[in-house]
Amino acid sequence: METEGPIHVLIVHHQDLVAEGLAARLAAEPDLTVVGHCASGRAAVARAQSLHPDVMLIDYSLPGPMGCVETVMQTRHAAPRCRAIILSDIAEGDVILRAFQAGAANYVLKDVTASRLIECIREAGRHQVTLDPYVTHLLVRQLAEDEVGPKSPPTRTELEVAQLLVDGRSNDQMAAELAMGMSSVKRHVASVYAKLNVTTRRAAAKEAVRRGWVVPR
């Protein structure tokens, strides 16, 4: 069913300046209404339940124990009518596939123009989706690779990340322990998820132990 009246948008971004800029740009559109902004996954799920947005615009690099993909998954169950658009700078097929498996309505790269992003929001509000051609290419290539055969074995870094997932570490803690940037941590976590064919931290930890990648400490 298409949304009648203005499309209500919830912005989920940990940088206030970026969120405020997005809100100001969307406010210029008469058919879009920003109903709120939050900076964490848990807050996003709660706001989606209370504010009933039609669309949630969420940054892939969301910090904290509940990352973007898990937030999308939980929001899908908590507020089924809310359509999630992931805004990301990661152009990798396995990450994109996992986003859609979690229930995202669209995956938009950050080099998108403002006018195209607004159109993506309108499409999501109407329960329609038009993927960027490059995102479509990456997604199709990933699906083709998955059909060819099993994924490559985990790298040393992926095993270290898997161990930290089993230990219950957050992304921030992983970055400190592995001496790497947050974007690198998220990329390795996404790779671990893809190779284990899971979409949450809890499932990744369980599957990593089951497959013998790591042992509980």
CYANA upper distance limits for C-alpha pairs under 8 A (distance plus 0.5 A):
  1 MET  CA    126 ARG  CA      7.68
  1 MET  CA    127 HIS  CA      7.66
  2 GLU  CA    125 GLY  CA      7.26
  2 GLU  CA    126 ARG  CA      4.89
  2 GLU  CA    127 HIS  CA      6.84
  3 THR  CA      7 ILE  CA      7.13
  3 THR  CA     54 ASP  CA      8.03
  3 THR  CA    125 GLY  CA      6.43
  3 THR  CA    126 ARG  CA      6.26
  5 GLY  CA     31 ASP  CA      7.58
  6 PRO  CA     30 PRO  CA      7.91
  6 PRO  CA     31 ASP  CA      4.97
  6 PRO  CA     32 LEU  CA      5.71
  6 PRO  CA     33 THR  CA      6.71
  7 ILE  CA     31 ASP  CA      6.59
  7 ILE  CA     32 LEU  CA      5.32
  7 ILE  CA     33 THR  CA      6.49
  7 ILE  CA     53 PRO  CA      8.26
  7 ILE  CA     54 ASP  CA      6.53
  7 ILE  CA     55 VAL  CA      7.89
  7 ILE  CA    122 ARG  CA      7.74
  7 ILE  CA    125 GLY  CA      6.51
  8 HIS  CA     32 LEU  CA      6.62
  8 HIS  CA     33 THR  CA      5.34
  8 HIS  CA     34 VAL  CA      6.27
  8 HIS  CA     35 VAL  CA      6.52
  8 HIS  CA     52 HIS  CA      8.42
  8 HIS  CA     53 PRO  CA      5.37
  8 HIS  CA     54 ASP  CA      5.65
  8 HIS  CA     55 VAL  CA      6.88
  9 VAL  CA     32 LEU  CA      7.59
  9 VAL  CA     33 THR  CA      6.48
  9 VAL  CA     34 VAL  CA      5.15
  9 VAL  CA     35 VAL  CA      6.28
  9 VAL  CA     36 GLY  CA      7.81
  9 VAL  CA     53 PRO  CA      5.92
  9 VAL  CA     54 ASP  CA      6.60
  9 VAL  CA     55 VAL  CA      5.38
  9 VAL  CA     56 MET  CA      6.22
  9 VAL  CA     57 LEU  CA      7.56
 10 LEU  CA     34 VAL  CA      6.49
 10 LEU  CA     35 VAL  CA      6.22
 10 LEU  CA     36 GLY  CA      5.62
 10 LEU  CA     37 HIS  CA      6.36
 10 LEU  CA     48 ALA  CA      8.02
 10 LEU  CA     53 PRO  CA      6.48
 10 LEU  CA     55 VAL  CA      6.82
 10 LEU  CA     56 MET  CA      5.19
 10 LEU  CA     57 LEU  CA      6.65
 11 ILE  CA     19 ALA  CA      7.14
 11 ILE  CA     23 ALA  CA      8.13
 11 ILE  CA     34 VAL  CA      7.94
 11 ILE  CA     36 GLY  CA      6.85
 11 ILE  CA     37 HIS  CA      5.19
 11 ILE  CA     38 CYS  CA      7.08
 11 ILE  CA     56 MET  CA      6.47
 11 ILE  CA     57 LEU  CA      5.45
 11 ILE  CA     58 ILE  CA      6.60
 12 VAL  CA     19 ALA  CA      8.00
 12 VAL  CA     37 HIS  CA      6.23
 12 VAL  CA     38 CYS  CA      5.58
 12 VAL  CA     39 ALA  CA      6.05
 12 VAL  CA     40 SER  CA      7.54
 12 VAL  CA     41 GLY  CA      8.39
 12 VAL  CA     44 ALA  CA      7.03
 12 VAL  CA     56 MET  CA      7.64
 12 VAL  CA     57 LEU  CA      6.56
 12 VAL  CA     58 ILE  CA      5.08
 12 VAL  CA     59 ASP  CA      6.83
 13 HIS  CA     18 VAL  CA      7.91
 13 HIS  CA     19 ALA  CA      6.40
 13 HIS  CA     37 HIS  CA      7.93
 13 HIS  CA     38 CYS  CA      6.94
 13 HIS  CA     39 ALA  CA      5.46
 13 HIS  CA     40 SER  CA      7.91
 13 HIS  CA     58 ILE  CA      6.69
 13 HIS  CA     59 ASP  CA      5.98
 13 HIS  CA     62 LEU  CA      7.07
 14 HIS  CA     19 ALA  CA      8.28
 14 HIS  CA     38 CYS  CA      7.79
 14 HIS  CA     39 ALA  CA      4.68
 14 HIS  CA     40 SER  CA      7.26
 14 HIS  CA     62 LEU  CA      6.84
 14 HIS  CA     63 PRO  CA      7.74
 15 GLN  CA     19 ALA  CA      6.77
 15 GLN  CA     39 ALA  CA      7.85
 16 ASP  CA     20 GLU  CA      6.43
 17 LEU  CA     21 GLY  CA      6.67
 18 VAL  CA     22 LEU  CA      6.72
 19 ALA  CA     23 ALA  CA      6.60
 19 ALA  CA     37 HIS  CA      7.59
 20 GLU  CA     24 ALA  CA      6.56
 21 GLY  CA     25 ARG  CA      6.76
 22 LEU  CA     26 LEU  CA      6.66
 23 ALA  CA     27 ALA  CA      6.49
 23 ALA  CA     34 VAL  CA      6.79
 24 ALA  CA     28 ALA  CA      7.26
 25 ARG  CA     29 GLU  CA      8.05
 26 LEU  CA     32 LEU  CA      6.76
 26 LEU  CA     33 THR  CA      7.67
 26 LEU  CA     34 VAL  CA      7.64
 26 LEU  CA    118 ILE  CA      7.83
 27 ALA  CA     32 LEU  CA      7.08
 27 ALA  CA     33 THR  CA      6.79
 27 ALA  CA     34 VAL  CA      7.39
 35 VAL  CA     51 LEU  CA      7.49
 35 VAL  CA     53 PRO  CA      7.56
 36 GLY  CA     47 ARG  CA      8.26
 36 GLY  CA     51 LEU  CA      8.36
 38 CYS  CA     43 ALA  CA      6.69
 38 CYS  CA     44 ALA  CA      6.63
 38 CYS  CA     47 ARG  CA      8.48
 39 ALA  CA     43 ALA  CA      7.59
 39 ALA  CA     44 ALA  CA      8.01
 39 ALA  CA     62 LEU  CA      8.06
 40 SER  CA     44 ALA  CA      6.67
 40 SER  CA     62 LEU  CA      7.27
 40 SER  CA     63 PRO  CA      7.50
 40 SER  CA     64 GLY  CA      7.29
 40 SER  CA     66 MET  CA      8.01
 41 GLY  CA     45 VAL  CA      6.88
 41 GLY  CA     62 LEU  CA      7.94
 41 GLY  CA     64 GLY  CA      8.05
 41 GLY  CA     66 MET  CA      5.79
 41 GLY  CA     67 GLY  CA      6.78
 41 GLY  CA     68 CYS  CA      7.26
 41 GLY  CA     70 GLU  CA      8.38
 41 GLY  CA     71 THR  CA      5.61
 42 ARG  CA     46 ALA  CA      6.88
 42 ARG  CA     66 MET  CA      7.32
 42 ARG  CA     71 THR  CA      7.72
 43 ALA  CA     47 ARG  CA      6.48
 44 ALA  CA     48 ALA  CA      6.47
 44 ALA  CA     71 THR  CA      7.75
 44 ALA  CA     75 THR  CA      8.14
 45 VAL  CA     49 GLN  CA      6.88
 45 VAL  CA     71 THR  CA      7.22
 45 VAL  CA     74 GLN  CA      7.20
 45 VAL  CA     75 THR  CA      5.63
 45 VAL  CA     78 ALA  CA      7.37
 45 VAL  CA     79 ALA  CA      8.40
 46 ALA  CA     50 SER  CA      6.83
 47 ARG  CA     51 LEU  CA      6.01
 47 ARG  CA     52 HIS  CA      8.11
 48 ALA  CA     52 HIS  CA      5.85
 48 ALA  CA     53 PRO  CA      6.59
 48 ALA  CA     56 MET  CA      8.44
 48 ALA  CA     75 THR  CA      7.29
 48 ALA  CA     78 ALA  CA      8.00
 48 ALA  CA     79 ALA  CA      6.52
 48 ALA  CA     82 CYS  CA      7.78
 49 GLN  CA     78 ALA  CA      6.69
 49 GLN  CA     79 ALA  CA      6.06
 52 HIS  CA     79 ALA  CA      7.63
 52 HIS  CA     81 ARG  CA      8.47
 52 HIS  CA     82 CYS  CA      7.63
 53 PRO  CA     82 CYS  CA      6.33
 54 ASP  CA     81 ARG  CA      6.95
 54 ASP  CA     82 CYS  CA      5.18
 54 ASP  CA     83 ARG  CA      6.66
 54 ASP  CA    124 ALA  CA      8.46
 54 ASP  CA    125 GLY  CA      6.24
 55 VAL  CA     82 CYS  CA      5.75
 55 VAL  CA     83 ARG  CA      5.18
 55 VAL  CA     84 ALA  CA      6.27
 55 VAL  CA     85 ILE  CA      7.73
 55 VAL  CA    121 ILE  CA      7.32
 55 VAL  CA    124 ALA  CA      7.10
 55 VAL  CA    125 GLY  CA      6.62
 56 MET  CA     82 CYS  CA      7.07
 56 MET  CA     83 ARG  CA      6.52
 56 MET  CA     84 ALA  CA      5.17
 56 MET  CA     85 ILE  CA      6.60
 57 LEU  CA     84 ALA  CA      6.55
 57 LEU  CA     85 ILE  CA      5.43
 57 LEU  CA     86 ILE  CA      6.66
 57 LEU  CA     87 LEU  CA      7.50
 58 ILE  CA     62 LEU  CA      8.38
 58 ILE  CA     68 CYS  CA      7.56
 58 ILE  CA     84 ALA  CA      7.54
 58 ILE  CA     85 ILE  CA      6.67
 58 ILE  CA     86 ILE  CA      5.55
 58 ILE  CA     87 LEU  CA      6.47
 59 ASP  CA     68 CYS  CA      7.35
 59 ASP  CA     86 ILE  CA      6.33
 59 ASP  CA     87 LEU  CA      5.38
 59 ASP  CA     88 SER  CA      6.65
 60 TYR  CA     67 GLY  CA      8.17
 60 TYR  CA     68 CYS  CA      5.71
 60 TYR  CA     69 VAL  CA      8.03
 60 TYR  CA     86 ILE  CA      6.50
 60 TYR  CA     87 LEU  CA      6.38
 60 TYR  CA     88 SER  CA      5.58
 60 TYR  CA     89 ASP  CA      8.38
 61 SER  CA     67 GLY  CA      8.01
 61 SER  CA     68 CYS  CA      7.36
 61 SER  CA     88 SER  CA      7.72
 61 SER  CA    183 SER  CA      7.64
 61 SER  CA    186 LYS  CA      7.95
 62 LEU  CA     67 GLY  CA      6.07
 62 LEU  CA     68 CYS  CA      6.10
 63 PRO  CA     67 GLY  CA      6.69
 63 PRO  CA    171 ASN  CA      7.66
 63 PRO  CA    172 ASP  CA      7.95
 64 GLY  CA    170 SER  CA      7.12
 64 GLY  CA    171 ASN  CA      7.19
 64 GLY  CA    172 ASP  CA      7.59
 65 PRO  CA    170 SER  CA      5.68
 65 PRO  CA    171 ASN  CA      7.32
 66 MET  CA     70 GLU  CA      6.52
 66 MET  CA     71 THR  CA      6.72
 67 GLY  CA     71 THR  CA      6.58
 68 CYS  CA     72 VAL  CA      6.71
 68 CYS  CA     86 ILE  CA      8.45
 69 VAL  CA     73 MET  CA      6.78
 69 VAL  CA     98 ARG  CA      8.19
 69 VAL  CA     99 ALA  CA      6.42
 69 VAL  CA    102 ALA  CA      6.80
 69 VAL  CA    199 THR  CA      7.74
 69 VAL  CA    200 THR  CA      8.20
 70 GLU  CA     74 GLN  CA      6.66
 70 GLU  CA    102 ALA  CA      7.84
 70 GLU  CA    199 THR  CA      7.60
 70 GLU  CA    200 THR  CA      6.41
 71 THR  CA     75 THR  CA      6.45
 72 VAL  CA     76 ARG  CA      6.57
 72 VAL  CA     84 ALA  CA      7.02
 72 VAL  CA    102 ALA  CA      6.95
 72 VAL  CA    103 GLY  CA      7.01
 72 VAL  CA    104 ALA  CA      6.99
 73 MET  CA     77 HIS  CA      7.31
 73 MET  CA    102 ALA  CA      5.52
 73 MET  CA    103 GLY  CA      6.51
 74 GLN  CA     78 ALA  CA      6.59
 75 THR  CA     79 ALA  CA      5.96
 75 THR  CA     80 PRO  CA      7.63
 75 THR  CA     82 CYS  CA      8.04
 76 ARG  CA     80 PRO  CA      5.35
 76 ARG  CA     81 ARG  CA      8.21
 76 ARG  CA     82 CYS  CA      7.45
 76 ARG  CA     83 ARG  CA      8.27
 76 ARG  CA    103 GLY  CA      7.13
 83 ARG  CA    104 ALA  CA      7.45
 83 ARG  CA    105 ALA  CA      6.20
 83 ARG  CA    124 ALA  CA      6.63
 83 ARG  CA    125 GLY  CA      7.70
 83 ARG  CA    127 HIS  CA      8.18
 84 ALA  CA    103 GLY  CA      8.10
 84 ALA  CA    104 ALA  CA      5.53
 84 ALA  CA    105 ALA  CA      5.83
 84 ALA  CA    106 ASN  CA      7.38
 84 ALA  CA    124 ALA  CA      8.39
 85 ILE  CA    104 ALA  CA      6.60
 85 ILE  CA    105 ALA  CA      6.20
 85 ILE  CA    106 ASN  CA      5.33
 85 ILE  CA    107 TYR  CA      6.37
 85 ILE  CA    108 VAL  CA      7.59
 85 ILE  CA    121 ILE  CA      8.05
 85 ILE  CA    124 ALA  CA      8.28
 86 ILE  CA     99 ALA  CA      8.40
 86 ILE  CA    104 ALA  CA      7.42
 86 ILE  CA    106 ASN  CA      6.80
 86 ILE  CA    107 TYR  CA      5.32
 86 ILE  CA    108 VAL  CA      6.50
 87 LEU  CA    107 TYR  CA      6.75
 87 LEU  CA    108 VAL  CA      5.46
 87 LEU  CA    109 LEU  CA      6.32
 87 LEU  CA    110 LYS  CA      6.57
 88 SER  CA    107 TYR  CA      7.77
 88 SER  CA    108 VAL  CA      6.70
 88 SER  CA    109 LEU  CA      5.45
 88 SER  CA    110 LYS  CA      6.03
 89 ASP  CA    109 LEU  CA      5.94
 89 ASP  CA    110 LYS  CA      5.85
 89 ASP  CA    111 ASP  CA      8.29
 90 ILE  CA     95 VAL  CA      8.06
 90 ILE  CA    109 LEU  CA      7.75
 91 ALA  CA     95 VAL  CA      8.26
 91 ALA  CA     96 ILE  CA      8.02
 91 ALA  CA    109 LEU  CA      7.73
 91 ALA  CA    135 VAL  CA      7.90
 91 ALA  CA    138 LEU  CA      8.08
 92 GLU  CA     96 ILE  CA      6.81
 92 GLU  CA    138 LEU  CA      7.15
 93 GLY  CA     97 LEU  CA      6.53
 93 GLY  CA    135 VAL  CA      8.44
 93 GLY  CA    138 LEU  CA      5.28
 93 GLY  CA    139 LEU  CA      5.60
 93 GLY  CA    141 ARG  CA      7.56
 93 GLY  CA    142 GLN  CA      5.57
 94 ASP  CA     98 ARG  CA      6.64
 94 ASP  CA    139 LEU  CA      8.13
 94 ASP  CA    142 GLN  CA      6.70
 94 ASP  CA    190 ALA  CA      7.96
 94 ASP  CA    191 SER  CA      7.59
 94 ASP  CA    194 ALA  CA      6.48
 95 VAL  CA     99 ALA  CA      6.76
 95 VAL  CA    190 ALA  CA      6.43
 95 VAL  CA    191 SER  CA      7.97
 95 VAL  CA    194 ALA  CA      8.00
 96 ILE  CA    100 PHE  CA      6.99
 96 ILE  CA    107 TYR  CA      7.36
 96 ILE  CA    135 VAL  CA      8.19
 96 ILE  CA    138 LEU  CA      8.31
 96 ILE  CA    139 LEU  CA      6.95
 97 LEU  CA    101 GLN  CA      6.64
 97 LEU  CA    139 LEU  CA      6.61
 97 LEU  CA    142 GLN  CA      7.91
 97 LEU  CA    143 LEU  CA      8.46
 98 ARG  CA    102 ALA  CA      6.68
 98 ARG  CA    194 ALA  CA      7.56
 98 ARG  CA    199 THR  CA      7.03
 99 ALA  CA    103 GLY  CA      7.17
 99 ALA  CA    104 ALA  CA      6.22
 99 ALA  CA    107 TYR  CA      7.97
100 PHE  CA    104 ALA  CA      5.29
100 PHE  CA    105 ALA  CA      7.48
100 PHE  CA    106 ASN  CA      7.96
100 PHE  CA    107 TYR  CA      8.39
101 GLN  CA    199 THR  CA      8.22
102 ALA  CA    199 THR  CA      7.17
105 ALA  CA    124 ALA  CA      7.19
105 ALA  CA    129 VAL  CA      7.35
106 ASN  CA    120 CYS  CA      8.26
106 ASN  CA    124 ALA  CA      8.29
106 ASN  CA    129 VAL  CA      7.22
106 ASN  CA    130 THR  CA      8.40
106 ASN  CA    131 LEU  CA      7.24
107 TYR  CA    131 LEU  CA      7.98
107 TYR  CA    135 VAL  CA      7.98
108 VAL  CA    112 VAL  CA      7.51
108 VAL  CA    117 LEU  CA      8.19
108 VAL  CA    131 LEU  CA      8.48
108 VAL  CA    132 ASP  CA      7.81
108 VAL  CA    135 VAL  CA      8.29
112 VAL  CA    116 ARG  CA      6.95
112 VAL  CA    117 LEU  CA      6.92
113 THR  CA    117 LEU  CA      6.76
114 ALA  CA    118 ILE  CA      6.71
115 SER  CA    119 GLU  CA      6.79
116 ARG  CA    120 CYS  CA      6.70
117 LEU  CA    121 ILE  CA      6.86
118 ILE  CA    122 ARG  CA      6.81
119 GLU  CA    123 GLU  CA      6.61
120 CYS  CA    124 ALA  CA      6.64
120 CYS  CA    129 VAL  CA      7.82
120 CYS  CA    130 THR  CA      7.87
121 ILE  CA    125 GLY  CA      6.64
122 ARG  CA    126 ARG  CA      6.82
123 GLU  CA    127 HIS  CA      6.63
123 GLU  CA    128 GLN  CA      5.28
123 GLU  CA    129 VAL  CA      6.29
123 GLU  CA    130 THR  CA      8.04
124 ALA  CA    128 GLN  CA      5.86
124 ALA  CA    129 VAL  CA      6.71
131 LEU  CA    135 VAL  CA      7.02
131 LEU  CA    136 THR  CA      6.60
132 ASP  CA    136 THR  CA      6.67
133 PRO  CA    137 HIS  CA      6.64
134 TYR  CA    138 LEU  CA      6.78
135 VAL  CA    139 LEU  CA      6.60
136 THR  CA    140 VAL  CA      6.56
137 HIS  CA    141 ARG  CA      6.59
138 LEU  CA    142 GLN  CA      6.63
139 LEU  CA    143 LEU  CA      6.76
140 VAL  CA    144 ALA  CA      6.67
141 ARG  CA    145 GLU  CA      6.68
142 GLN  CA    146 ASP  CA      6.68
143 LEU  CA    147 GLU  CA      6.86
144 ALA  CA    148 VAL  CA      6.93
145 GLU  CA    149 GLY  CA      7.57
146 ASP  CA    150 PRO  CA      7.45
146 ASP  CA    151 LYS  CA      7.73
151 LYS  CA    195 LYS  CA      6.60
152 SER  CA    195 LYS  CA      8.16
153 PRO  CA    195 LYS  CA      8.46
154 PRO  CA    158 GLU  CA      6.16
154 PRO  CA    159 LEU  CA      6.75
154 PRO  CA    192 VAL  CA      8.05
154 PRO  CA    195 LYS  CA      8.01
155 THR  CA    159 LEU  CA      6.77
156 ARG  CA    160 GLU  CA      6.85
157 THR  CA    161 VAL  CA      6.67
157 THR  CA    188 HIS  CA      8.08
158 GLU  CA    162 ALA  CA      6.50
158 GLU  CA    188 HIS  CA      6.63
158 GLU  CA    189 VAL  CA      7.96
158 GLU  CA    191 SER  CA      7.95
158 GLU  CA    192 VAL  CA      6.53
159 LEU  CA    163 GLN  CA      6.64
159 LEU  CA    213 TRP  CA      6.98
159 LEU  CA    214 VAL  CA      7.61
160 GLU  CA    164 LEU  CA      6.85
161 VAL  CA    165 LEU  CA      6.70
161 VAL  CA    174 MET  CA      7.87
161 VAL  CA    188 HIS  CA      7.60
161 VAL  CA    189 VAL  CA      7.17
161 VAL  CA    192 VAL  CA      8.20
162 ALA  CA    166 VAL  CA      6.79
162 ALA  CA    189 VAL  CA      8.29
162 ALA  CA    192 VAL  CA      7.36
162 ALA  CA    204 ALA  CA      7.93
162 ALA  CA    205 ALA  CA      7.17
162 ALA  CA    208 ALA  CA      7.01
162 ALA  CA    213 TRP  CA      8.03
162 ALA  CA    214 VAL  CA      7.54
163 GLN  CA    167 ASP  CA      6.70
163 GLN  CA    205 ALA  CA      8.27
163 GLN  CA    214 VAL  CA      6.24
163 GLN  CA    215 VAL  CA      7.98
163 GLN  CA    216 PRO  CA      8.37
164 LEU  CA    168 GLY  CA      6.73
164 LEU  CA    169 ARG  CA      5.91
164 LEU  CA    174 MET  CA      7.39
165 LEU  CA    169 ARG  CA      6.18
165 LEU  CA    170 SER  CA      8.21
165 LEU  CA    201 ARG  CA      7.02
165 LEU  CA    202 ARG  CA      8.36
165 LEU  CA    204 ALA  CA      7.77
165 LEU  CA    205 ALA  CA      6.07
166 VAL  CA    202 ARG  CA      8.47
166 VAL  CA    204 ALA  CA      8.41
166 VAL  CA    205 ALA  CA      5.05
166 VAL  CA    206 LYS  CA      7.91
166 VAL  CA    208 ALA  CA      8.30
166 VAL  CA    209 VAL  CA      8.31
166 VAL  CA    214 VAL  CA      8.45
166 VAL  CA    216 PRO  CA      6.98
167 ASP  CA    216 PRO  CA      7.65
167 ASP  CA    217 ARG  CA      7.55
169 ARG  CA    173 GLN  CA      6.28
169 ARG  CA    174 MET  CA      6.80
170 SER  CA    174 MET  CA      6.71
171 ASN  CA    175 ALA  CA      6.66
171 ASN  CA    182 MET  CA      7.62
171 ASN  CA    185 VAL  CA      7.11
171 ASN  CA    186 LYS  CA      7.76
172 ASP  CA    176 ALA  CA      6.98
172 ASP  CA    182 MET  CA      7.58
173 GLN  CA    177 GLU  CA      6.66
174 MET  CA    178 LEU  CA      6.29
174 MET  CA    179 ALA  CA      8.44
174 MET  CA    185 VAL  CA      7.44
175 ALA  CA    179 ALA  CA      6.02
175 ALA  CA    180 MET  CA      5.57
175 ALA  CA    181 GLY  CA      6.37
175 ALA  CA    182 MET  CA      6.43
175 ALA  CA    185 VAL  CA      6.67
176 ALA  CA    180 MET  CA      7.47
180 MET  CA    184 SER  CA      6.86
180 MET  CA    185 VAL  CA      7.25
181 GLY  CA    185 VAL  CA      6.86
182 MET  CA    186 LYS  CA      6.69
183 SER  CA    187 ARG  CA      6.66
184 SER  CA    188 HIS  CA      6.71
185 VAL  CA    189 VAL  CA      6.59
186 LYS  CA    190 ALA  CA      6.52
187 ARG  CA    191 SER  CA      6.74
188 HIS  CA    192 VAL  CA      6.69
189 VAL  CA    193 TYR  CA      6.70
190 ALA  CA    194 ALA  CA      6.67
191 SER  CA    195 LYS  CA      6.70
192 VAL  CA    196 LEU  CA      6.58
192 VAL  CA    204 ALA  CA      8.02
193 TYR  CA    197 ASN  CA      6.23
193 TYR  CA    198 VAL  CA      5.59
193 TYR  CA    199 THR  CA      6.51
193 TYR  CA    200 THR  CA      8.03
193 TYR  CA    204 ALA  CA      6.67
194 ALA  CA    198 VAL  CA      7.02
194 ALA  CA    199 THR  CA      8.43
196 LEU  CA    204 ALA  CA      7.12
196 LEU  CA    207 GLU  CA      7.08
196 LEU  CA    208 ALA  CA      7.64
198 VAL  CA    203 ALA  CA      6.53
198 VAL  CA    204 ALA  CA      6.41
199 THR  CA    203 ALA  CA      7.50
199 THR  CA    204 ALA  CA      7.86
200 THR  CA    204 ALA  CA      6.64
201 ARG  CA    205 ALA  CA      6.66
202 ARG  CA    206 LYS  CA      6.79
203 ALA  CA    207 GLU  CA      6.52
204 ALA  CA    208 ALA  CA      6.40
205 ALA  CA    209 VAL  CA      6.89
206 LYS  CA    210 ARG  CA      6.73
207 GLU  CA    211 ARG  CA      6.58
208 ALA  CA    212 GLY  CA      6.72
208 ALA  CA    213 TRP  CA      5.69
208 ALA  CA    214 VAL  CA      6.64
209 VAL  CA    213 TRP  CA      6.48
209 VAL  CA    214 VAL  CA      5.88
209 VAL  CA    215 VAL  CA      6.20
209 VAL  CA    216 PRO  CA      7.70
